Amino acid sequence: MDWVERMNQAISYIEDHITEEIDYEAAAKAACCSVYHFQRMFSFITDVSLSEYIRRRRLSLAAYELQNSNIKVIDLALKYGYDSPEAFTRAFQNLHGTTPTAARNLGTKLKAYSRLSFQISIKGVVGMNYRIEELGRFSIVGVQHRVNNSDSFNMISNLWNNAARDGGFEELWAIQQPNHKLRGLLGVCADGDHGNHEEFHYILSVTSELRLPPERMVRREFPESVWAVFEADGGPEGIVEIWKRLYTEWLPDSAYELADLPAVECYLPPEENRNELWIAVIKK
């Protein structure tokens, strides 16, 4: 229940400030997690990105005002954060299929996206394989890319395909630290809490003891931490399902909260037919 209340508090913050610039950090704070995890959690649970939800809500409310008041289109555009009536009209027409002016007419079809509300649902019929690990300090080295939240799955898939084609995997294997608990090729999700909250860094990497990374690569250090490790059977596509189940099934009922550290996707050798998702956690 505590988790559900937090998510609803975050929605309340967004709705209370829907005509203002939304502070993603304040919304995430209401949900008691980082901005990165809040955005990922939101999109996995609702199947829509946080920015798209905000856009749909604003344009739904704008349509309601057009039909129930005499507010000018230019004033409505400014109210809901658009720089010009033209930009507002384009966005409105993309969502509703009609112009703001036409929306005033009776009989015009419009779309309504209601305020979200999170509730408890009974899940967990299929068990999740996980374990808790303690890791000392370690570092990763790899190639860093900027990824957009709204298209992260396609972008990340393309990054892996390009690395496989261009010999990137061989470069990483050559510098991998042997016998580390974080095995295989790593996809590290980082920096979603800094700068542009619509993007994060995805680092194709391995654990490595190199102090000076090769050209085009970066080095990231991790402190001593506790990690929840989830097994995803099958190919790489299983990681996506584990992300969703982490947020919707394991986290609400667990004794842990998400720590403010990058998440690590471990892609193990194909013969193992499984992969792992490592999430840093702290006890509640």
C-alpha positions, 0 to 999 in steps of 0.5 A: 500500500505504501508504494501505491500511495507514493505513486499516487502522490507523484501523480497528484504533484503532476496534476497540481502543476499541470499548467506549469513546468513540471519538476521531474525531481519533485515528482520522483521525490514524491515517489521516493525514488530517483528521476531515472527510476521514476520515469522507467517505472512510469513507462513500464507500468502505464505503457506510455512515457511520463512526458507523453502522459503530461502532454496528453493530459494538458491537451485533454484539459485544453479541449475541455476548456475550449468547449466550456469557456471563451478562453482565447487560443493564444491564452490557452497555448501559453497556459499549457506551456506552448511557445506559440498558438501555432505550436499549440495548434499542431500538438492539438491536431496531432492528438485530437485530429482537429484544430482548437477552433473547430473543437469549440463546435458541438459534435466535434470528436475529441480524445480524453485522457483521464488522470491516472490512479494507481491501485493494488492488483494481484500478481505474482502467479509466475515466480521471479528468480532473484537473489541479494548480492553484496559487492565491493567497489568496482569499475566498468569501462565501455562505450557511452551513448545518449539514449532517449527514454521514449525510444530507448528499446529501439535505440539500445537494440541498434547499439548492440547490433552495431557493436556486434557488427563493428567489432565492439564486443571483441574490444570489450572482451579484451579488457574485461576483469576476470572472475568478477560477479558481474559477468558477460557484456554489460548494459549500464543505465546511468545519468537519468537524474541529471541534465535532460531528464528525457535522456540517459546514458547507456554504456556498453561495457564490462567490469575492468580494472583499467585505470585509463580507458581506451580511446572512445571509452569511459570509465565509471566507478561504483561504491560498495553496495547491495544489489537485487539480482533478477534472472531473465530466462531466454534471450535478451528480450527477457530483460524487458519483461524483468524490468516491468516485473521489477517495478510492478511485482517485486518492488511494491512488496519487497523490503527494499527501496531503489538506491541512487546508482546506475542499473546494470543489465548483464548479458551472459554467454548464449549457452547459458540461455539467461541474462541478469538485471542488477539493481542497487537497493537499500533496506526500507 
